[in-house]
Amino acid sequence: MGKSSSLKSTLAVSLNNYLDAGAIVAGASGLTLWQNYLGLSEVSLGWLNFISANCLGAAIGAIIGGFLADKYGRKFIFTYNLLVYMFGVLLVMCATNFAVLFAGFLFTGISVGIGVPASWTYISESSEVNNRGRNISLSQMSWGIGPMCILLLGMLFAPGHAGETDGVLYGWVQTLANLFMGAEADVAAVQVFASRIVFASLFIVAFVAWNLQRRLQESAEFEATKAAAQHTGLLQNIKVLFQNKIAIRTVAFLAVIYLSWNLVASVMGFFQPHIYESAGGMSNKDANMLSCISWAVVVFVTFIVSRLVDKFAHRIFYIFGLLCALTAWMIIIGIGVTNIVWLWVFTILWGVNNGCSVQIFYALWGSELFPAKFRAGAQGLMFFLVRGLSAVWGLVFTYIYGENGEGFTIAAWCMVALLLVSLVVGVIGAPQTRGKSLTQITKERYGNTVD
């Protein structure tokens, strides 16, 4: 596949990252609004996080989608998966009770999980040797663009809080709410329409992405392994993965570096605006604005990384990103979450970390270090482990954090410890794959046959 073709397919598939991060942050940006509308406790919010695209929903989808992509192809996932996503988003848009909201988050999360292994695998398999890092990084840019756009919408549609002014488009939210519910609608019911509209924007993007992705050609590498009769069956591929010692060690390495980082990132992805509001005392609009700026930093830094990652050692970028993350959390521990100047510094440093994130190298190495036979399945397994454990951590975090953020400092020290694990393990185990083809990497690691 030529350079222009790989870039075109990368951009189409990258919309999955937009929808992944967008679903997480769409829930986050309106979390306080849903809490007020449905009278939810902090623990209920933790359960929403638990089954969302941030955690268990994505974990369930990943273990299914990864092995299905290895059995039936990457295009099979692209043809049907986003229909599930649109159904989940539609449930959230129409939710009037916790059960429907819960189901919407679950279906959306499952779809996100199904799509991720196939997407990262397809991008690597369709990329040229010297552009693989660039294409994965560009894909991660949409992981930043999604939250940036969603939080911008959340800020524009946000109701005022404690004397703060409304978002500039909140009047439109009130008009739509009154149209559907009447002029006597409860204030909380009107305000939550801001979140419903944000989710509607995800429905539109998902529809566009589905139409683009179902037209993509199947991965040439998948077709080659299929023609060579290497795809003997779903259960057989799972068996081969678990019997191969090199593959198991690789799963352990990638799962550790991604899990330890993602436990921090998942909390920030879902709870960041809520933390700014409850612990920092900010309005919903200002919390969304600050989070939006953080994601703008992500997009900028990821673009820079995409221009350099195929030219310099991956370990350099990996260390830099995690040092920024550790500095950010140490600042917030030392000074607190209510100092607006240092909160800005924290937000920018965390954005730099996400722009040069562990997730970029997890996606890159995860698609490089396994043979095509079980490449997507291995990623699905790891994603299942990471997002599943992130779901449990999300519940634990709500208990540590407390109803009003009284446990924020303890939670922050937990974040520092997790980031240190990711840094140390990643530095020790970072592979030397830059400039090598997937076939070359597979042969070096597994020999001429994989069994």
Protein Blocks (a to p, Z undefined) as FASTA:
>chain_A
ZZklmmmmmmmmmmmmmmmmmmmmmmmmmmmmmmmmnopafklmmmmmmmmmklmmmmmm
mmmmmmmmmmnojklmmmmmmmmmmmmmmmmmmpcbfklmmmmmmmmmmmmmmmmmmmmm
mmmmmpcfklmmmmmmmmmmmmmmmmmmmmmmmmmmpcceehiacdfklmmmmmmmmmmn
ojkbcfklmmmmmmmmmmmmmmmmmmmmmmmmmmpccdfklmmmmmnopanbjklmmmmm
mmmmklmmmmmmmmmmmmmmmmmmmmmmmmmmmmmmmmnopafklmmmmmmmmmmmmmmm
mmmmmmmmmmmcfklmmmmmmmmmmmmmmmmmmnopklmklmmmmmmmmmmmmmmgfklm
mmmmmmmmpcfklmmmmmmmmmmmmmmmmmmmmmmmmmmnomnopmmmmmmmmmmmmmmm
mmmmmmmmoccfehiafklmmmmmnojbdZZ
